[in-house]
């Protein structure tokens, strides 16, 4: 059965749903009734993993609040363990919402990415240079539009 969300042609079950169902193998790290955490096969750093809600949601805009909260709390718990167990000096929590934001699997997920000063363990680079400020007028326009939409 196919459906679309405007960006993706979705096949049911999606690969993450198949991981939840146990029909696609994964290296599980944590599991509870609402969430599953497993190692990614395309890591940006040593120990990079994914946290997903077991119930299918395409992205951040469609995930029910209870699944978002559950998956975020699991991601936080794992991030704390990454420092102690992997020696991570930092952790990135990343969600990509939509193809333009680099989402490649249309099932909501958090990337929990341990970060290291040792670049043999950490292959990620900053996607934009910090300190590149924008005009205050532009920032004010964006802020006003967003506030009005809320």
C-alpha positions as CSV (number, residue, x, y, z in Angstrom):
1,X,0.0,0.0,0.0
2,X,1.4,3.4,-0.9
3,X,0.6,6.8,0.4
4,X,2.3,10.2,0.0
5,X,2.9,13.1,2.3
6,X,3.7,15.4,-0.6
7,X,7.4,14.7,-0.6
8,X,7.7,10.9,-0.3
9,X,6.1,7.9,-1.8
10,X,5.6,5.8,1.3
11,X,5.6,2.0,1.2
12,X,4.1,0.3,4.2
13,X,5.8,-0.9,6.2
14,X,8.7,1.6,6.0
15,X,12.2,0.3,6.8
16,X,12.0,1.6,10.4
17,X,8.6,0.0,10.8
18,X,10.2,-3.2,9.5
19,X,12.9,-2.9,12.1
20,X,10.3,-2.4,14.8
21,X,8.5,-5.5,13.5
22,X,11.7,-7.5,13.5
23,X,11.7,-8.3,9.8
24,X,14.8,-6.2,9.2
25,X,17.7,-6.8,11.6
26,X,19.1,-4.0,13.7
27,X,21.5,-3.6,16.7
28,X,19.2,-2.6,19.4
29,X,20.4,-0.4,22.2
30,X,17.2,0.4,24.1
31,X,13.5,-0.5,23.7
32,X,10.4,0.2,25.6
33,X,6.7,0.0,24.6
34,X,6.8,3.3,22.7
35,X,10.3,3.7,21.3
36,X,13.3,1.8,19.9
37,X,17.0,2.9,19.8
38,X,19.4,1.2,17.4
39,X,22.7,1.8,15.8
40,X,22.8,3.4,12.4
41,X,24.5,1.7,9.5
42,X,25.8,5.0,8.2
43,X,27.4,6.7,11.3
44,X,28.8,10.2,11.4
45,X,30.8,9.3,14.5
46,X,31.6,6.3,16.6
47,X,28.4,5.3,18.5
48,X,26.0,7.3,16.4
49,X,22.5,5.8,16.8
50,X,18.8,6.5,16.0
51,X,15.8,6.8,18.3
52,X,12.4,6.2,16.7
53,X,8.8,6.0,18.0
54,X,7.5,2.5,17.3
55,X,4.3,4.1,15.9
56,X,4.8,5.4,12.4
57,X,4.9,9.2,11.9
58,X,6.5,10.7,8.8
59,X,8.2,13.6,10.4
60,X,8.3,16.3,13.1
61,X,5.2,17.9,11.8
62,X,3.1,14.8,12.0
63,X,4.3,13.0,15.2
64,X,1.9,12.8,18.1
65,X,3.0,14.7,21.1
66,X,3.3,11.6,23.3
67,X,5.6,9.9,20.8
68,X,7.7,13.0,20.5
69,X,8.1,13.3,24.3
70,X,8.9,9.6,24.7
71,X,11.5,9.5,21.9
72,X,13.1,12.8,23.1
73,X,13.4,11.4,26.7
74,X,15.1,8.2,25.4
75,X,17.5,10.3,23.3
76,X,18.4,12.4,26.4
77,X,19.0,9.3,28.5
78,X,21.3,7.8,25.8
79,X,23.1,11.1,25.3
80,X,24.1,11.0,29.0
81,X,25.3,7.5,28.7
82,X,27.4,8.3,25.6
83,X,29.6,10.6,27.7
84,X,30.3,8.0,30.3
85,X,30.4,4.8,28.2
86,X,32.0,6.1,24.9
87,X,34.1,9.0,26.2
88,X,32.1,11.5,24.1
89,X,33.0,15.1,24.7
90,X,29.7,16.3,23.4
91,X,26.5,15.0,21.8
92,X,24.4,16.3,18.9
93,X,20.6,15.6,18.8
94,X,19.4,16.0,15.3
95,X,16.1,15.6,13.5
96,X,15.7,16.2,9.8
97,X,12.2,17.2,8.8
98,X,11.6,17.0,5.0
99,X,13.8,16.2,2.1
100,X,15.2,19.8,2.0
101,X,16.4,19.3,5.6
102,X,18.2,16.0,4.7
103,X,15.5,13.6,5.8
104,X,16.0,10.4,3.8
105,X,13.7,7.9,5.8
106,X,10.1,9.1,6.1
107,X,9.7,7.9,9.7
108,X,10.4,10.4,12.5
109,X,13.7,9.8,14.1
110,X,16.3,11.4,16.3
111,X,20.0,11.1,15.4
112,X,21.9,10.9,18.7
113,X,25.5,11.6,17.7
114,X,28.4,11.4,20.1
115,X,31.0,14.0,19.4
116,X,34.8,13.8,19.9
117,X,37.8,16.1,19.5
118,X,39.6,13.0,18.0
119,X,38.6,13.3,14.3
120,X,39.4,9.6,13.7
121,X,36.2,8.9,15.8
122,X,34.1,11.8,14.5
123,X,33.6,12.5,10.8
124,X,31.1,15.3,11.0
125,X,31.7,18.9,10.1
126,X,29.7,22.0,10.9
127,X,27.3,22.6,8.0
128,X,27.4,26.4,8.3
129,X,30.1,28.7,9.7
130,X,29.3,29.9,13.2
131,X,29.4,33.7,13.6
132,X,27.9,34.5,10.2
133,X,25.3,37.0,11.3
134,X,22.3,38.2,9.4
135,X,20.8,41.6,9.3
136,X,18.7,42.6,12.3
137,X,15.9,43.7,10.0
138,X,15.8,40.2,8.4
139,X,15.9,38.6,11.8
140,X,13.0,40.8,13.0
141,X,10.9,40.0,9.9
142,X,11.4,36.2,10.5
143,X,10.6,36.6,14.2
144,X,7.5,38.6,13.4
145,X,6.2,36.2,10.8
146,X,6.8,33.2,13.0
147,X,5.2,34.8,16.1
148,X,2.2,35.7,14.0
149,X,1.8,32.2,12.8
150,X,1.8,30.8,16.4
